[in-house]
Amino acid sequence: MLSSAEIAARRHRHARWSEQAQQLFEQNPARYWTGLALLIAAGYLLLTLTVMTPLLVLVAVVAALIFKPILFLLLKKAIIFLFALIYWLFKSLWVKAEIPQGYLLNEQQCPALFAELQALRKSLRVPTIHQVLLDGSYNAGVIQTPRLGLLGWYHNTLVLGLPLLLTVDTAQARAVLAHELGHLSRNHGAFGNWVYRLRLRWWRVLMVLDNASESGARGLAQTIERFVSYFSAYTLVYARRCEFEADAVAAELTSKPVAASALVATHVSASWLDDAFWQPTYRRADHEAEPVADIYQQLRAFTQQQSVPAADVERYLAALQRRQVEAFDSHPPTRERVAALEQIPQWQPPTQQAAERWLGPALDTVLNDFSRQWRQYHAEGWQSHHQSLQADRERYQAIRTMDDHALSKDEQWDLARLTERFQPDADALVLYQRFHDQYPDDLTGQFVLGQRLLAKNDGRGVEYLTKAYEEFALREAVCACLVDYFIGQADSEQTERWERRAREHHDALRSAQAERATLLKTDSFESANLDAEALQQLHYSLLQTAAIKRAWVARKIVRHPGPPVHVIAIEVGGFFTSNGKVQAAMQAAAHGMRNSMPVLVVATQGGTAELGRKIKLVGQAIYPA
C-alpha cells in the first residue's frame, strides 16, 4: 500500500516526464514517434518477463521437489505465494471490453441524424457506426470495442449527450460530430484504445505487485511503476495531439469559426446548465416530496426560453482562459484548441436546437423516456433529502422558542445553520461569529465562518480557513474556497500554493481510502474499545450466520487520519472447514454487518488465518455473547 508521500512523488515524476515528452514532440516529432515505438516494444518485453519470471521459478521449484520432496516443508509458503502471484498476474492481463449499452437510436426514429452521420462518414471515409446511443451527459464520443481482443475487429458506438444536443445548434453539433468521427478517420480510436488497454494491463500488474507483501514483488513493482508512469506521461502527448487533429477535421468539414464556437459552447453551456438549471432543480427537494416528473421536458423549455446572461458568459470565458493543462489531462485546454483554429474564444448563442432538427418527432418520446428514468434513479435520494429537511425545519422551530443563553453547543450550531437555510435574508454570519466566540477551537465553526467571510469579500476569512485546514476532513473544501478567493484577488502565488495543497490532500486521501479498504499480513491491530451496546449490536448482526462458532472485533492501526477501521475475525465451526465454507461464512458475516457499522471480515482459518489470529489476540469477543 502506498503512502501519500509515495503517491505525491509519482505525481511529480509523471508531470515532469509529461512536460519533457511535450517538449520533445515540439522540437523533434520524428524522435518522439521513434521513442513511442521503442517504449511499446520494451513494454511488451517487460510485461512478458514480469509474468514469465515467477512461472519459471515455480517450474524450477516443482522440479526440485520431484527429486527432493522434503523441500516442500521449507518451500511451502514460497509455492503458495508463487501460485497466487501467477494467478493474479494472468488475471490482470485480461482487459475485457464490453460493447456499450444505453438508449439506442435508429434510422427510422431519427432520419435526419443518421443522414448527417452518413454524409460525414462518406466525406471522411470512416468505418461503419454500428450503434448510436443517447445518454444524459454533456458530452459526445465514439467508443471502439474490439470483438477479437488483440486482433481488433472493432464495434463502433457513437454516444451523444441529450443535454448537449439541447444547447447547441445544428452547425455546432455537426462540428462536434465531425470531431468525433475525425478520430476514426485518423485511426486515433483504434490506436488510442490499444495504447489505453496496454497501459491498463500494466497498471493492473502494478496493483497486484503493490499489494504483495514480499519484498521481491515490491521491488519489481517499483521498477514497473517507473516504466508505466513514464509510458503514460509519454502517450498523453499523443492523446492531446489527436484532439488538435480532430478539431482540424471538424473545421475542414464546417469552418474554423463554427468549430471554435462549438468548443466554446460546450464549455459555457455545460457550466450554465449546472448553475442555472440542475442545481435549482435539486434544491426543489427542499419543498417537494417527489422528484420532478418531466425534468427533460423542463430542460428543453428552459434552453429554448432562456439564454446565458452576459455576466455569466464573461465569467465562464474567464475560467476558460485561466485553465492550464494538468499532468494527467488527455485533452488540451479549450483556449489552446481555439487558438489552434486561429480564432478567439467567443460565445455564439445557438440559433436552433440540434435536438429539434436531428431527433425530430422522436424527441418527445426521448424526453419522456429520459424523464422517467431520471425520476426512478433519483426517487430514493430525493425523498430521503426531503424527509431530512422536514425534520430540520421542526428542529429549527423548536430551537427558536428556547432561551439563547440556555442553548447547548449543538443547539447553537443548528440555530446558525438552520437560520441560514430557512431564512436566507437573515444575517446568519452574526450567529456563526457568536458560535466561534464561544467555541474558538471548533474547526468546523472556523471553516464555515471563514467561508462566509470570503463570500462577502472579507479577507479575514483566510485566517479562519487556514486554521480549519488542520482538520483532515475539511481540507478539500478549504482548498477549494481559498483557490476561488485568490483567483478573484489575482494572487497567483497564493492560488498556486493552495492548488498544490489540494493535490497533496488528494494524494493523502487516496492513500487513506486504500488503507481502509484493504488488509495486509503486515497490518497491526489494537482493541476496538467498543462499549457493551455496540458489542451487542454486532452480536445480533452475526446471529443469522449459522456457521460461525466464535468472533472477535479489533481496530486496524492506520497511518492516515479518518474514521476507525474495525475488523471482525470469525472462527467457522464444524469438523471439516473447507476454504469454500470459510469464504461463504465471511461473505455472510459481511452481509449481516451491512446495517451495523462498516467492517472488514477475516477468518481464523483459510487464507486469512494469520490476520484472524492477530485479531483474536487483541480483539474483543462478540460471539457468542
Number of C-alpha atoms within 10 A of each C-alpha: 18 16 18 19 13 14 17 18 13 17 18 13 17 22 18 14 19 24 16 14 22 20 14 18 18 11 11 10 13 12 11 21 14 10 15 16 11 11 18 15 12 13 19 13 11 16 18 11 13 18 18 15 12 18 17 12 13 19 12 11 17 17 12 14 14 11 9 10 11 11 14 16 8 9 14 10 10 14 16 11 17 16 14 12 20 19 13 17 24 13 14 18 18 13 13 11 13 11 15 16 13 10 13 11 17 12 12 9 16 17 16 15 21 19 13 15 19 16 12 18 19 11 12 17 14 17 15 12 19 10 16 22 19 20 18 14 13 19 16 21 16 21 20 24 21 20 15 10 14 10 8 13 13 20 18 21 20 20 24 22 16 24 22 24 24 24 30 26 22 19 20 29 25 23 27 27 21 29 27 24 28 28 22 23 19 16 14 21 22 19 12 17 15 17 17 14 18 19 19 18 21 25 19 18 24 23 17 19 25 19 16 19 14 13 10 10 18 18 13 14 21 14 12 21 20 14 17 22 20 20 22 20 25 24 22 20 24 19 17 17 18 22 20 19 18 23 26 21 24 26 20 14 18 16 16 21 18 21 30 29 25 26 21 24 23 20 18 24 24 17 16 18 19 12 13 13 15 13 11 12 17 14 13 15 20 16 11 13 16 17 22 20 15 16 19 23 16 16 20 20 12 16 19 15 8 9 14 16 9 10 8 14 18 15 11 20 17 12 13 18 13 12 13 13 13 12 17 13 14 18 17 20 17 20 21 19 24 23 12 16 18 11 17 16 21 18 21 17 14 20 13 15 21 23 22 17 17 21 21 15 12 16 19 13 12 18 19 16 15 20 20 16 13 18 18 12 12 14 15 12 12 22 17 13 16 20 16 12 17 14 11 17 16 10 15 20 13 12 17 12 8 11 8 12 7 9 13 10 12 9 18 20 19 18 24 20 18 20 21 17 16 12 10 10 9 11 12 20 18 12 19 23 18 15 21 19 11 11 13 12 12 14 20 19 21 24 26 21 26 28 23 15 18 19 13 9 13 13 15 13 23 21 12 21 28 17 17 25 20 12 16 14 16 15 21 18 16 26 23 14 20 23 21 14 22 18 16 12 13 10 12 12 11 16 21 14 13 19 17 13 17 19 15 17 19 17 21 22 21 15 21 21 12 14 21 20 11 11 19 14 13 8 13 16 21 17 18 19 13 13 8 10 9 13 20 14 15 23 19 16 20 23 14 12 18 12 21 22 13 18 26 27 30 26 22 21 16 16 10 16 12 14 11 14 19 20 23 26 29 30 24 25 15 11 6 8 15 13 12 10 16 24 19 15 23 24 15 18 26 20 13 17 21 11 11 12 13 13 20 20 21 29 26 21 20 16 13 18 17 16 23 25 19 18 28 23 13 17 23 20 17 22 21 13 11
